[in-house]
Protein backbone atom coordinates (compact mmCIF):
# COMPACT_ATOMS: atom_id res chain seq x y z
CA UNK A 1 0.00 0.00 0.00
CA UNK A 2 1.44 3.37 -1.02
CA UNK A 3 0.23 6.80 -0.13
CA UNK A 4 0.15 9.15 -3.10
CA UNK A 5 1.61 12.63 -2.76
CA UNK A 6 3.03 12.14 0.74
CA UNK A 7 6.74 12.79 1.19
CA UNK A 8 9.11 11.86 3.97
CA UNK A 9 9.85 14.77 6.33
CA UNK A 10 13.41 14.62 7.67
CA UNK A 11 13.98 15.76 11.24
CA UNK A 12 17.10 17.78 12.06
CA UNK A 13 19.56 16.48 14.65
CA UNK A 14 21.64 18.77 16.87
CA UNK A 15 24.90 17.21 18.11
CA UNK A 16 26.91 18.73 20.97
CA UNK A 17 30.54 17.86 20.25
CA UNK A 18 31.74 18.77 23.75
CA UNK A 19 29.16 16.70 25.65
CA UNK A 20 28.97 14.10 22.85
CA UNK A 21 25.19 13.98 23.05
CA UNK A 22 22.14 14.80 20.95
CA UNK A 23 20.30 17.91 22.06
CA UNK A 24 16.55 18.16 22.28
CA UNK A 25 15.00 20.38 19.61
CA UNK A 26 13.21 22.37 22.32
CA UNK A 27 16.50 23.29 24.02
CA UNK A 28 17.82 24.81 20.77
CA UNK A 29 15.31 27.68 21.01
CA UNK A 30 17.59 29.63 23.35
CA UNK A 31 20.02 30.11 20.44
CA UNK A 32 17.36 31.75 18.26
CA UNK A 33 17.50 35.51 17.83
CA UNK A 34 14.62 37.00 15.87
CA UNK A 35 14.16 34.58 12.96
CA UNK A 36 17.74 33.27 12.82
CA UNK A 37 19.37 30.35 14.56
CA UNK A 38 22.92 31.13 15.73
CA UNK A 39 24.48 27.96 17.13
CA UNK A 40 27.78 27.96 19.03
CA UNK A 41 30.75 26.20 17.40
CA UNK A 42 30.34 23.22 19.73
CA UNK A 43 26.90 22.33 18.29
CA UNK A 44 26.57 20.75 14.84
CA UNK A 45 23.29 20.60 12.94
CA UNK A 46 22.51 17.66 10.68
CA UNK A 47 19.59 17.86 8.25
CA UNK A 48 18.41 14.31 8.92
CA UNK A 49 18.86 11.40 11.27
CA UNK A 50 20.35 9.36 8.44
CA UNK A 51 23.01 12.01 7.77
CA UNK A 52 23.87 12.02 11.49
CA UNK A 53 24.19 8.22 11.61
CA UNK A 54 26.50 8.25 8.58
CA UNK A 55 28.64 10.90 10.29
CA UNK A 56 28.92 8.77 13.44
CA UNK A 57 29.87 5.71 11.41
CA UNK A 58 32.58 7.66 9.55
CA UNK A 59 33.90 8.97 12.87
CA UNK A 60 34.01 5.43 14.22
CA UNK A 61 35.85 4.13 11.16
CA UNK A 62 38.34 6.96 10.54
CA UNK A 63 38.37 9.12 13.67
CA UNK A 64 36.73 12.48 14.28
CA UNK A 65 39.85 14.46 13.42
CA UNK A 66 39.91 13.06 9.85
CA UNK A 67 36.26 13.86 9.06
CA UNK A 68 35.69 17.23 7.38
CA UNK A 69 32.13 18.51 7.40
CA UNK A 70 30.98 20.82 4.61
N, C-alpha and C positions, 0 to 999 in steps of 0.2 A: 504494500500500500504506500503510495507516494502522495505527498501534499503539494499541489500545484501552487506556484508563486510564493512559497515560503522559503526564506533563505536563513542560513545559519548566522546567528549573531555572536561574534567573538567577544569574550569578556577580557578586558585588560588585566594584567597582573603587575603589581608593584612589588619590587624586590629590594629589600634593604641589604646592601652589601656589607655593612658593618655588623649588623645583628644576624645576618644570614637567615632571614625569615621573610615570608610573604606578609605584606601589610594589608589590612582590611581597607576596602575601598572607602568606607566611611571615615577612616582616620586620615585620608589624603586631603579631605576638605580644608584642613587648616593651612595647606600650602596654596590655596586658591586666593588670588587677589583679583577682584573684579571678575572678568570672564576668562582670565588666564591661569594656567596651572604652572607654578614655578617650583619645581622639585629641587631639593638639595642634591649635590653631587653623589651622595651616598645612596640615593634611591634611583633605581632603574625602572623604566616603564616598558613592558612588553605588550604588544597589541593583542596577543592571544595566549591562551594557556598552552597551546601546542608550541608556539615560538619559545615560551619560557622553558618547557620541558626539553626542547632541542638544545637550548643554551646550557642547561644543567648537564645534559649528557656530554656535550662538547667540553665543558669544564672538567667533568670527571675523566674524560679520555685524555685531554691534552694539558689540563691545568688552566686555572683562571688567568694567569699572567700571559698566556699565549693566545687567548681569545680576544679579538678586536671587534667591538660592537660598532655598527654604523649608525 
